[in-house]
């Protein structure tokens, strides 16, 4: 998605995700239509009308989920009361503060209102504005493919069994090989889609009934661990209003427009910045655990660096869609996640690189192989402590020098008198 204030929604369809969905839908729909029973009875006509209706509803909600988008927070956004910024996170990319329940998506390159996750199939995030359309799409798409799978299974079985008992199956398979192959392929595709949609629908409804996004679920998991280790009272999620009110937060248009993606109803005894303050505390703990690494070997940033890093490192790549960062010797990286063969961190950009026009391309935050860097946390701490001591000594010398100079000035003045 474009990173301007008013992105062109139609461009979202020019992506492998929406194109793949439309192609798969066309294959299943056309195959089912080709194999639909030829006898024109009321039952077959009603079934065909239901099949067309389910496909239209699925397509409509899919298109709306793409066109409406997730709902973006304005760039350089800030609260009306500036004192509230102390309780909020600041987004360097959008140059503004994050509203409650908003999170920055690196693929959309924008802060998203009530961000659940980034979905490649609709080429945008699922968030405050389009979550209802996305859930409706999952539901109707699952039903349409379930209907198609049942039709293809019944008609295909009746077709093959009829010729099997008449001992003409071999000739029929030879004459109608492509058509039968498409029937089997369409049936397998429809069954796979039903299973995938069912899983996604259960995940979405589970979060909606608790009024939690996928991002907030992980925040609560970390909050539970952090507060247990710190011996603090358990964190109370401020947006869980009960299953009925939680459903209204997504599927009730009036409730949606009332919140505007920023002002959310709260359970009693909670504050609108409880979740944000918990995030700030988690990030403070994360900074304390940060390790400093120095790059000693080039890394190209490729997803499968088999030639530069070896087969074993390539096989052990992290099973995430987080980016890889390009590294050069002497680069400094702040590492926050450590695996056996890979590290996750953020490359430190010095002032000279920031001023240069030919800045290094690619992300500065992501994964890189362990063998490309060494841990210098202890040395960095010693250097930092030494510089702090030298700075304090310099300040002390300046103070003593100033006191000595003022003392001489006063003594000279007394002698003159």
C-alpha positions, -999 to 999 in steps of 0.1 A, spaced: 0 0 0 12 35 -8 26 55 21 7 87 14 -24 101 32 -49 90 5 -36 58 -11 -51 45 -44 -72 16 -32 -74 -1 -66 -36 -5 -66 -40 -31 -38 -54 -55 -63 -22 -54 -83 -5 -79 -59 0 -116 -59 -24 -120 -29 -56 -107 -43 -48 -120 -78 -43 -155 -63 -76 -154 -45 -94 -143 -76 -78 -170 -97 -85 -198 -72 -121 -186 -69 -125 -186 -107 -111 -222 -109 -134 -236 -83 -165 -217 -95 -161 -225 -132 -152 -262 -125 -183 -265 -103 -205 -248 -129 -191 -272 -156 -199 -302 -136 -233 -290 -123 -261 -316 -129 -278 -310 -162 -314 -319 -151 -334 -287 -146 -354 -295 -115 -364 -271 -87 -338 -287 -64 -309 -282 -87 -320 -247 -96 -323 -237 -60 -289 -252 -52 -273 -233 -81 -290 -201 -70 -276 -206 -34 -241 -213 -49 -242 -181 -70 -254 -161 -39 -226 -174 -17 -200 -166 -43 -214 -131 -48 -214 -124 -10 -179 -137 -6 -166 -117 -36 -184 -85 -24 -169 -87 11 -135 -95 -3 -135 -65 -25 -148 -43 3 -121 -55 27 -95 -45 1 -110 -12 -9 -121 1 26 -87 -8 40 -78 -12 77 -81 25 87 -49 45 89 -39 69 117 -30 103 103 7 111 100 21 133 128 -10 126 149 -10 138 185 -36 139 212 -56 171 220 -41 172 255 -3 173 250 3 160 286 -11 126 274 19 121 251 39 110 282 17 79 283 19 71 245 44 56 221 60 77 194 63 64 159 95 76 141 83 64 107 50 83 109 65 112 129 36 111 153 22 94 184 3 61 183 -33 63 194 -45 36 218 -47 2 201 -28 15 171 4 -2 158 28 5 130 28 -20 101 61 -21 83 45 -35 51 19 -7 49 45 17 63 18 34 83 3 32 118 -30 12 116 -60 17 138 -68 -14 160 -43 -34 139 -50 -72 140 -25 -85 114 -13 -78 79 -30 -101 54 -12 -107 21 -44 -120 5 -61 -86 7 -27 -68 4 -34 -46 35 -39 -49 72 -70 -62 90 -80 -34 113 -107 -12 127 -123 -3 93 -124 -36 75 -124 -64 101 -161 -70 97 -158 -73 59 -129 -97 64 -148 -120 88 -178 -120 64 -155 -129 35 -141 -158 55 -176 -171 64 -192 -169 29 -160 -181 12 -159 -211 34 -196 -219 27 -193 -214 -11 -163 -238 -13 -180 -263 10 -210 -262 -13 -187 -266 -44 -168 -296 -27 -201 -314 -20 -214 -309 -55 -181 -320 -72 -178 -350 -49 -214 -362 -56 -215 -355 -93 -180 -368 -99 -186 -400 -80 -219 -406 -99 -203 -399 -132 -173 -423 -127 -194 -451 -110 -219 -451 -138 -193 -459 -164 -174 -482 -141 -203 -506 -138 -210 -504 -176 -173 -514 -182 -166 -482 -202 -145 -464 -176 -112 -467 -194 -126 -452 -226 -143 -424 -207 -111 -416 -188 -93 -414 -221 -119 -391 -237 -126 -369 -207 -92 -370 -189 -88 -332 -186 -124 -326 -174 -121 -354 -148 -87 -341 -137 -102 -306 -132 -130 -320 -112 -106 -338 -88 -83 -307 -87 -113 -284 -80 -126 -307 -53 -92 -309 -35 -88 -271 -38 -123 -265 -24 -116 -288 6 -83 -271 13 -100 -237 12 -127 -248 36 -102 -260 61 -81 -228 59 -111 -205 61 -125 -225 91 -92 -221 110 -89 -184 102 -126 -178 111 -122 -195 144 -91 -174 152 -109 -142 142 -140 -150 162 -120 -160 192 -103 -126 193 -135 -107 186 -153 -123 214 -125 -112 238 -122 -79 219 -85 -86 214 -64 -82 182 -36 -106 173 -11 -80 184 -28 -74 217 -29 -111 224 10 -112 223 12 -81 244 -10 -98 271 11 -129 270 43 -108 276 24 -88 303 15 -120 322 51 -132 322 66 -98 331 42 -92 360 47 -127 373 85 -123 374 82 -88 389 57 -100 414 31 -75 403 -7 -79 402 -21 -94 370 -28 -71 341 -65 -64 334 -73 -60 297 -93 -27 296 -113 -34 264 -131 -66 273 -167 -55 277 -184 -90 275 -190 -111 244 -221 -93 233 -206 -58 235 -174 -71 220 -193 -83 190 -209 -49 186 -174 -33 185 -168 -50 152 -202 -57 135 -222 -27 148 -217 2 124 -229 28 149 -205 15 175 -177 15 150 -183 51 139 -186 63 175 -151 51 184 -135 64 151 -108 39 157 -93 60 186 -119 64 214 -128 29 228 -152 19 255 -135 7 287 -144 -18 314 -150 -3 348 -118 6 368 -96 8 337 -79 37 320 -76 42 282 -38 42 285 -34 10 306 -24 -11 276 -1 16 263 17 20 296 21 -18 297 37 -17 263 61 11 274 71 -10 304 77 -40 282 99 -20 258 119 -6 288 126 -42 299 135 -51 264 161 -23 262 176 -36 295 180 -71 279 195 -57 247 229 -71 237 254 -51 216 270 -70 186 297 -59 161 296 -72 126 328 -90 115 316 -105 83 294 -93 54 258 -104 51 239 -98 19 204 -98 34 192 -127 12 165 -150 26 184 -181 15 221 -173 19 233 -208 10 265 -196 -8 276 -170 17 266 -186 50 264 -223 43 238 -250 41 232 -254 78 225 -217 85 202 -217 55 182 -247 68 179 -231 102 163 -198 90 137 -184 114 101 -194 104 89 -158 104 83 -131 77 105 -106 94 131 -90 70 168 -97 68 193 -68 72 223 -61 51 255 -59 72 291 -47 66 321 -51 89 322 -28 119 285 -23 119 269 -21 154 237 -40 160 214 -39 191 202 -75 194 169 -83 212 162 -119 201 188 -148 200 184 -181 182 210 -208 178 221 -197 143 203 -164 138 200 -131 157 173 -104 155 183 -67 161 185 -32 148 215 -18 130 228 14 146 230 43 121 257 68 128 256 104 120 278 102 90 256 76 73 225 96 81 239 126 64 250 108 33 228 107 2 238 72 -7 224 55 23 225 17 25 193 2 11 171 -23 29 156 -24 64 177 -17 95 158 -41 117 156 -78 111 174 -112 112 211 -119 105 233 -150 110 252 -154 143 284 -161 126 285 -126 111 288 -107 144 304 -110 179 290 -99 213 307 -68 225 281 -59 252 308 -60 280 333 -39 260 305 -14 251 295 -11 288 331 -5 298 335 21 270 303 38 280 313 38 317 348 52 308 333 79 287 309 88 315 337 90 340 358 111 316 328 134 311 323 138 348 360 144 353 359 170 326 329 187 342 347 187 375 379 202 360 358 229 344 341 237 377 375 238 396 390 259 368 361 283 370 363 285 408 401 291 406 396 318 380 369 336 400 391 333 431 420 350 414 397 377 400 384 384 435 420 384 450 431 409 423 402 431 430 410 431 468 447 440 461 436 469 439 414 482 467 
